[in-house]
């Protein structure tokens, strides 16, 4: 699928609401990124984009990225060091698996929102909001390259 077509099918407001809801529950940061590039190794491409987006600069290393490459029909969910150490590799595969059925059915917004919600649960468990205001360290909008 062409990235522009994919982006046009997303409900950006609903995704941003899901990101904000996730971040209200925790001290974590969540981003969604859509690449226009074809990728062979989606995990490697997601890790590189994670770096480019400055997601390793969060105070507690608690960032999560949902990375989608529509032209390659691939996606990945990756977490920074702080959350990855607490959840492990299997967690990211479980989040991606939860998104897969919606993606296969063309319900891309539903899949992304589901992935954000699963990541939110882990962030809330391991990085709960400790009262008071929390600094929003990264933009909440869907980014693209």
N, C-alpha and C positions, 0 to 999 in steps of 0.2 A: 504494500500500500504506500502511496506517496505521502510523505510527511505532512504536506499542506492539507491533503484530504483528511488525514488522521487528526490533525490539529483542529480542523473545522468541525469534526464530529465530537470533540470533547466539550463537556460542560465545565468551562474554566471556573465559573463561580462556585459550582458544587465542589470541585477539587480544592479550591482555595479555602472554602469553608471546612472541609475535612482536615486540611493541614492545620488550620487555626484551632480547630477542636482538639487535634492531637497535641498541639503545643501548649494549650491551656491546661492539660492534664499533667504535664511533665516539664522538665528542664531540657528536653531534647529539641532538636531542630529537624524538620522534614522538608524535603524538596522533591519536586517532580520535574524531570528534564526529558525533552523529546529531541532526538538528534535527527538531522537531515541526512546523515552519512549512513552508508551501508557498513555494517560491522560484521566481522567474522567471529570474534571473541567478545561477546556482549559483557562478560564479567570484567575483562580487561578495559574495555571502552568505558564501562560504568565507573570503574576505579579511577581512570584518567579524568573523566568529567567531574567526579567527586572532588579531585584536587583542584581542577580549574575553577570550580564554583566556590572555592575557599571553605569547603565543608570540614576540613581538618583543623580549622582555626577556632572551632567552638570551644568554649571554656572547659567543658567536661568530655569532649570528644564523643558526643552523643548524637551526631547527625545521622540521618537515614536518607538515602536517595533512591527514588523509584526512577529508573532509567529505561526509556522506551526507544527502540530503533525500528520504526514502522516499515521502512524500506527493506529491512532484513527479517521482518516479522519476528523480532526477538525483544526480550526485556529482561531486566535484572533488578534485584533489590539488594542494596549494599549498605552496610552500617560502618561507622567509624570505630576506632579502637575501643573506646569506652563501652559502647553498647554491644559490640561484637564479642568482647571478652565475657560478657555476662550471658549472652544468648547462644553463641556458637554458630557454626556453619549451617547446621540443620535448620535453625530458625529461619534463615533467609530463604532457604529452599521451600520451607513450609509457607512462608508469606507469598512467594512466587506461585506456588501451587494453588493457593487460595484465589489468586488472580486469574489463573490460566483459563478456567472454564468461561469466565466472562469475556476474556479477550478472544477466545475461539468463536464465541457467539456474536462478536462485534459490539459487545457492551463495554467499550473501553473505559468510559467514565466510571461505570460500576466497578470494574476490575481495579482501577487505580484507587478509588475510594476505599475499596475493601483492603487493598494492600496498605494504605495509609492507616486505616483503623487497626489492622493487626500490628503494625509497627508502633502505633500509639499505645496499645496495651502493654507492650514490652517496655517502652519508654516510661510509661506511668508506673510500672512495677519497679524498675531499676533506677529511675531518675525522677521520683515523684516531686511535684511542685511542693516546695517547703514553705508555703504561705508567702504573702507579699507579691510584689510584681516581679516578673521574670523578663529579662532582656531578650527581645526578639533579635537574635544574632544574624539571621539570614532572611532574604525575601521569601514570601509565601507563594508568589505567583509561579505558574508553570513557565519554565524557561525553555528555550530552544536554541539550537545553533544552526 
